[in-house]
Amino acid sequence: MSHKIALIGFGTVGQGLCEILIDKKDYLKEKYYFDWKVVAVSDPVKGSVYCPDGLNVEKLLKLAGEGTALEEYDCKCDKAAPQFGWDALKTIRESNADTVCELAFTNVETGQPAIDHCIAAFESGKNIVTSNKGPAAVDYAGMQSLAEKHSVKFMIEGTVVSGTPVLNLIDGPLAGCEISSIKGILNGTTNYILTQMEAGMEYSQALQKAQELGYAEADPTGDVEGFDAMAKVIILANVVMGAGITAADVDREGITGITPEMIAEASSDKARWKLIGAVEKTSSGIKASVKPKKIALTHPLAGIMDATNALTFTTDLLGDITIVGAGAGRIETGFSILTDLLQIDRTNH
């Protein structure tokens, strides 16, 4: 039986997921018994289309690549006429999807509109898989509770370090270990900028290069002032340690105050600057921060350069475990959605 999927948002992540689903269709079916249909896509810019029998994903990608509205899709459904022009909430509530991949833009301060999308899915008996940090950062406990109430899943692997398995690592290979701290490089853009500054660039030059490469947005505030890393720290604290913290509980500082002189001084001290997100268990509770720190070159995180991310977990049974991988990317984040879809599918067999 095919797993029916609705995509809310058809940008980089949604298209990356679809490319993976096409390329690995036979492999996924043979190896994991995972058969799928994308039945609906709703995007505020690209338009929307719904076919209960399933959509031709290659055709969807072609339309998106050409910049053509999804309403131009030539859909031939046997069971019902195709539906066009549905907004996100109508698509979530009225499509026949089993799982909604919530991949639209979200505000990490309010969690909207993604929180409303998640609520609509749960109340409609549909699973949520999302790479949006908003719902998990703003109200992880509430989202998880509502999902459990309606006997569906709230899956968020893609919200932290993209496709590199962090949350799944905690639930899987590290299950049974008590984690006392998590420290790492959670934002590839700032790590790239600091790498370039160490190579001799001024901050403004490094930022411009990051923007040219697509690492940084036209307004880079979310990255360089530590807001993106802060959202990930909140998710780690609340999901892994059950902390129940908010943005107000995180000591946040970005990298805009790092000067070439500070970079040179660190180099002479056999160290380098990194923007470090940290969650630690202390005698007074959970301490969370995002701050530039001078890391000794002997530390595993010091060798993480350019746009790569890394996290070190301090455990009671295994000591320090460091995982390194891509923190962003079309295929990488698409992969994080796939892993959650496979996990949901396994539990249904």
N, C-alpha and C positions, 0 to 999 in steps of 0.2 A: 504494500500500500504506500502510495507516494506521500511524502511529507509536504504539505502545502504551505507556501511561504508568501507573505506580503512584505514588500519593501516600502518603508516610509522614508523617502529620501533616495535619490538615484544619482548621487555625486560620486566622488572618488571611491568611497568605501563600498557603496552598493554595486557599482560597476566592477570593482575589484573582486567582490564576492561572486558575481555572475561569471566573470572570466574563469575563476577557479572551478565553479560548478560545471561549466562547459568542458574545460580541459580535463577534469578528473571524474567526469560522469560515470564512465565504465568502472574505473578503479574504486570509486566510492561504493558503487553497488556491489562489486565483487568482494571487496575487502570488509566493508562495514554493513552491507545489506541496506545501504542508504539510497533510497530513490526519492527524487524531489520534483516538485513543480513550483515555479513562480507563478502565482495566480493573480497578483495585483502589484502595481507600482503607483505610488503617489508622491509627486514632487512639486513644491510650490512654483518652481520655475519651469521645469520640463513638462509638466502636465501629469495626467494619470490615465491608467487603463486597467480594467479588471475583466478577466475571463475565468470563470470557475473551472474550466477544463485545463487551464494552464496556458501560459504565454510562451511564444517563441523568444527565448532569451537572446539569441544572436540578433534577431530583428530589433529588440529593445536597445541593445548596445550600438547597433548601426544608427538608429535614430538619434541616440544621445551623442554619438560621435559626430554626426552631421549637424547637430544643433537643431534638429527637427522635433517639434512637439510630439509627445507620446499619443496625442489624439489622432495623429496620422497613421497610427498602427493599424494594419489590415488584419483584424482578428476574426477568425472563423471558429466559433464555439458551437459544439453540437447541442449542449444542454440549454444554453441561454444566450441571448444577444449580448455582445460586449457592452460594457459600461464605461463611459468616459466622463472626465470632469469631476470625479469624486475628490473631496478634500481628504486630509489624513484621517480625521476622526470617522468619517463615513466609511472609508476604506477599511479601517480597523474593525468597526462594529458590524459592517454588512457583508464583507467578503467571507469566503469559506476557508480562509487561511487557518492553519493550526498554530503557526508561529508568526509573529510580527517582528521583523528586523527593523528596529527603530534607529535610523541612520540620518535623521534630519539635524539641522543646526539646533543647538540648545544653549541657553544661558546658564553658566555654571554658578551664578549667584542665586537664581530663582529656580533653575531646573526646568524651565518652560521653553518651548511647548512640550518637551519630551515627557515630563511627569504626567500631563494630561493624556498623552498618547499611551503611556504605560497603564494608567488607571483604566482607560477605555478598553485596552486589550484584556486586562485581568478580569474586568467585569463581563467581558464577552467570552470568557473561557479560553483565551488565547495566551500562549507563551510570549514572553518578550526576550529578544536577544538584542543587545545594544552596545555600541561603542561610545555612546554619549556619556560624558562624565556627570552631567547635571543631576539626573535622578538619584544616582548612587551617592554623589557628594552631598546633596541637599537632604535626602530623606531615604537612605538605604533601608533602615529598619521598617519604615512605613511601606515602602515598595515590596520588600520581602514578605512582610506580614500579609499584605493584600494578595500577593501571588499565592501564598500558602492557603489563604482563606478560600480561594477559587480553584485550588488544586492544579495550579499551573506554575511555570518556571520563570524566574527573573535572572537572566544570565548576562554577566557583565565583564567577561574576560578582556574584551577589547578596550575597556576604559583605562587600563593601566599598562603602559609599555607595549601598546599595540598587540601584535601577534606573539610576542615573546611570552611564554606561559608563566605568569606570575601567580594569579589567583588560583589557577588550576594546579599549580605546583604545590600550593599550600594544602589544597584539598586532596591531592594525590600523593606524590612521592614523599612529601614532608608531613603527611598525616601522622599524628602521634607525637610529633615534636612540639614542645612549647617554644614559641618565638618571643624573645624578649626585646628585640629591636629590629627595625628594618631601615636601612640607610642606602641611599643611592642617587644616581643620576637619572632623573625622571623626565627631563626635557632636552630633546636632541638639539633644538635650536640654540639654546644657551651654551650647550656643550660645544657646538660647532663654533660659535663666536669666540669662546674662550680659547679654543684650539688655534684659531686664526690669530688671535691677539698674541698668543705665545710665539707664533711664527713671525711676529713683527708688525701686524696690522693694527691700526687704531680701531677703537670700538666702532666708530661710525662706518669705517670701511668694511669691517667684518660683518656688521649688521646688513649693510647694503648687499654684500656677497650672499649672505644667508637668504635675503629676500629674492635675489636673482635666481637662486637655486630652488626656491619654493619652500625652504625650511621655515622662513618667517613670513608672517602676513604683512600687508601694507601698514597696518597698525600693529606693531609687535609687542604692545604692552602686556598682553596675556602671557607671553613667553618670558620676556626680559625682566619683568617685575615679579615673576614667580607665581602668578595666579594659576597657570596650567599645572605646574608642579604641586601647588597647594591643593588643588582639587584631587589629585592622585594620592597625596598624603592623607587627605581626609578619608578617601575610599579605603586605603590600606588600613588605617587606624580603626575604622568602623567595621570593615568586613573581617579582617584578620584578628583584631584584638577586641572587637565588640565595644569600642570606646564611646561611641555616641557623641563625637566632637563635631563642631561646626567651624566655619572659616574664622570666627572670632577666637577660636582656641589655638590657632596656628600662628607661630611667630614667623612672619614672612618678610623676606628681603630679596630683591632681585640682584642682577649683576651690573646695573648701570653705574654703580660706584666703583667698579674695578678699573684701575688705571694701569697704563703700561709700566709704571714704576712698581706697582704691586706685583705684576706678573714677573718682572725682572728680579725683584727681591725674593719671591717664592722660588724661582729657578736657582738662585744662588744658595738657597736653603735646602736644595734637593727636594722641592715640593712643587705643586701646581694648584691653581685655583679651580674649584668645581662648585657648581650650584648643587647643593646636597639637600634632598628631601629626607627627613628622618622622623621615625615614630619609635618611641622608646617607653618601656614600662619602668616607672620609677616608684619609689615608696609612697609618693603623693599622688600617683595616678599616671595617666598617659600624657607624655610630653611630645608635642608635634611641632616641627619647624621646617622652613625652607629658607636656607641661607647660604651665601657663598662661604666656602671653607677652604683653608689651605691644607691640602692632603699630601702627606709624605709619598714620595715616589715608590716606596716599598708597598704601599697599600694597593690592593687589587683595583680599586676604583680610579686610581691615578692614571692607569694605563688606558682608560676608556676615552677615546678621542673622537673628534668630529661629531656626527649626529647620532652616534650609538648611545644606547641607554644601558644601565646596569643597576642591579640591586644586590645588596648583601644582607642575608637573613642570619641573625644570631640565634642559634637554637641550643636547647639543653642537651640534646643527644648527639648532634653532629658538629657542633661548633659553628663556625661561619661558613655559609654556603653562598656563593656569588653566582648570579645568572646574568649573562650578557646577551644583548640582542637588539634588533631594530626597534625603535620607539615609534615609528610612523611609516607610512607608505601605503600605496594602493593595494598591493597584493598582501602585504604583511597584516594590515588591519582587516582586510577581507578574510584572511586566514583565521583571525581571532573569532570572527562571526561563524565561520565554518566549524571550528572546534566546539563552540557552544551548541550549534545545530546538531552535531553528531552526538554530543552528550545527551541532549533531549531525546533524540531518536533512540539511543541505547536504553534509556529508562522506560521507553514505551514498548520495548520488545519483551 
